[in-house]
C-alpha cells in the first residue's frame, strides 16, 4: 500500500451476524473525504478521513487488530487517516476475561494506549454479546450466577478503561433476524435472565461509569421500516421513557448499498434523544458503485447532527 492508497479494506470478520468483507480503494476514500468536506470552502477541505470528519465535530474510525500492530504500513495508515478506533476482538468477553475474574488487558491496552497517544477517540466493543464468550460462561450457570458474572464483567472492564473510552457497546446483537417486531435472539442471557438482561446490563454500565456514552449495537437495523429496526427503536423509546440509561445506537451497516431510507432511519433514532454511530461500516462490491455507497452513507450521517461518527471495519485489503 503506497502513501496514496488510503483506506479501508478487507477485514477479518468477527463471528456472528450478516458479514461482508470491506474493499475500498483510493477512489472510495476520495468520495468519502469529498462527502465529509462538501459543506466547507474549497481551501478548507481536509485530505484525510479523520481530519475531514473532525471539521464537523465528528470522528472517522476503524477497527484495529492488535496482531497487526507490528505492521508499520498498517499502523502508519491508521495514524494518518483515522481519529477513532474500535478494537476488533480484543475487548470482547472471551479474549479479555478468559478465566473468571482474571483479566487479560494486554492486547486491548496496546490498541487503547496507542489511540490515546494519537488523540483518537476509543469505542469500547463489546461488554455483553452472545458470541465469543469464555467457556466458563455456560448453561451450567444459575441465573443468579450469570447475573453476578455479567455485572462484575461490565464493572471491571469499564473501570479499567474509565476516562479512556468515550462510548461502550453495552449490549451487542441481541435482536433476532426475521422475527416479529421486538423478538430477541435466543442466547444464554435470554434463557437465564429473560429479556430484561439488556436493561440490567445498561443499568450496571451506568453504575460503573456515569460519564461514558452507553450504546446498543446491532446489524440489519439500517432500514427504517424493517421489523428488526422497529424492535430496536421501540426498545430505545421505552428505555428513554422509563429512564433506563442509553445514550446511543450503533448501526453496524454491513451491506452492498445503504437502504433508500437510511438517512430517515438515522434521524428517527436521533429524534428519540440518542446519538447514532455507524459502527462497523463495510460495503460490498467494488469500483464506482462501492465508492458511491460510501459517499451516500457519509452524506446521510452528516445530514443528521446527532450522527456523531463513522467506523469502518478494517484498514487494509491484505
Secondary structure in CASP SS format (residue, H / E / C, confidence):
PFRMAT SS
TARGET T0000
AUTHOR 0000-0000-0000
METHOD secondary structure of the structure
MODEL  1
X C 1.00
X C 1.00
X C 1.00
X C 1.00
X C 1.00
X C 1.00
X C 1.00
X C 1.00
X C 1.00
X C 1.00
X C 1.00
X C 1.00
X C 1.00
X C 1.00
X C 1.00
X C 1.00
X C 1.00
X C 1.00
X C 1.00
X C 1.00
X C 1.00
X C 1.00
X C 1.00
X C 1.00
X C 1.00
X H 1.00
X H 1.00
X H 1.00
X H 1.00
X H 1.00
X H 1.00
X H 1.00
X H 1.00
X H 1.00
X H 1.00
X H 1.00
X C 1.00
X C 1.00
X C 1.00
X C 1.00
X C 1.00
X H 1.00
X H 1.00
X H 1.00
X C 1.00
X C 1.00
X C 1.00
X C 1.00
X H 1.00
X H 1.00
X H 1.00
X H 1.00
X H 1.00
X H 1.00
X C 1.00
X C 1.00
X C 1.00
X C 1.00
X E 1.00
X E 1.00
X E 1.00
X E 1.00
X E 1.00
X E 1.00
X C 1.00
X H 1.00
X H 1.00
X H 1.00
X C 1.00
X C 1.00
X C 1.00
X H 1.00
X H 1.00
X H 1.00
X H 1.00
X H 1.00
X H 1.00
X H 1.00
X H 1.00
X H 1.00
X H 1.00
X C 1.00
X C 1.00
X E 1.00
X E 1.00
X E 1.00
X E 1.00
X C 1.00
X C 1.00
X C 1.00
X C 1.00
X C 1.00
X H 1.00
X H 1.00
X H 1.00
X H 1.00
X C 1.00
X C 1.00
X E 1.00
X C 1.00
X C 1.00
X E 1.00
X C 1.00
X C 1.00
X C 1.00
X H 1.00
X H 1.00
X H 1.00
X H 1.00
X H 1.00
X H 1.00
X H 1.00
X H 1.00
X H 1.00
X H 1.00
X H 1.00
X H 1.00
X C 1.00
X C 1.00
X C 1.00
X E 1.00
X E 1.00
X E 1.00
X E 1.00
X E 1.00
X E 1.00
X E 1.00
X E 1.00
X E 1.00
X C 1.00
X C 1.00
X C 1.00
X C 1.00
X C 1.00
X C 1.00
X C 1.00
X C 1.00
X C 1.00
X C 1.00
X C 1.00
X C 1.00
X C 1.00
X H 1.00
X H 1.00
X H 1.00
X H 1.00
X H 1.00
X H 1.00
X H 1.00
X H 1.00
X H 1.00
X H 1.00
X H 1.00
X H 1.00
X H 1.00
X H 1.00
X H 1.00
X H 1.00
X H 1.00
X H 1.00
X C 1.00
X C 1.00
X C 1.00
X C 1.00
X C 1.00
X C 1.00
X E 1.00
X E 1.00
X E 1.00
X E 1.00
X E 1.00
X E 1.00
X C 1.00
X C 1.00
X E 1.00
X C 1.00
X C 1.00
X C 1.00
X C 1.00
X C 1.00
X C 1.00
X C 1.00
X C 1.00
X E 1.00
X C 1.00
X C 1.00
X C 1.00
X H 1.00
X H 1.00
X H 1.00
X H 1.00
X H 1.00
X H 1.00
X C 1.00
X C 1.00
X C 1.00
X H 1.00
X H 1.00
X H 1.00
X H 1.00
X H 1.00
X H 1.00
X H 1.00
X H 1.00
X H 1.00
X H 1.00
X H 1.00
X H 1.00
X C 1.00
X C 1.00
X C 1.00
X C 1.00
X E 1.00
X E 1.00
X E 1.00
X E 1.00
X E 1.00
X E 1.00
X C 1.00
X C 1.00
X C 1.00
X C 1.00
X C 1.00
X C 1.00
X C 1.00
X C 1.00
X H 1.00
X H 1.00
X H 1.00
X H 1.00
X H 1.00
X H 1.00
X H 1.00
X H 1.00
X H 1.00
X H 1.00
X H 1.00
X H 1.00
X H 1.00
X H 1.00
X H 1.00
X H 1.00
X C 1.00
X C 1.00
X C 1.00
X C 1.00
X C 1.00
X E 1.00
X E 1.00
X E 1.00
X E 1.00
X C 1.00
X C 1.00
X E 1.00
X E 1.00
X C 1.00
X C 1.00
X C 1.00
X C 1.00
X C 1.00
X C 1.00
X H 1.00
X H 1.00
X H 1.00
X H 1.00
X H 1.00
X H 1.00
X H 1.00
X H 1.00
X H 1.00
X C 1.00
X C 1.00
X C 1.00
X C 1.00
X E 1.00
X E 1.00
X E 1.00
X E 1.00
X E 1.00
X E 1.00
X E 1.00
X E 1.00
X E 1.00
X C 1.00
X C 1.00
X C 1.00
X H 1.00
X H 1.00
X H 1.00
X H 1.00
X H 1.00
X H 1.00
X H 1.00
X H 1.00
X H 1.00
X H 1.00
X H 1.00
X H 1.00
X H 1.00
X H 1.00
X H 1.00
X H 1.00
X C 1.00
X C 1.00
X C 1.00
X C 1.00
X E 1.00
X E 1.00
X E 1.00
X E 1.00
X E 1.00
X E 1.00
X C 1.00
X C 1.00
X C 1.00
X C 1.00
X C 1.00
X C 1.00
END
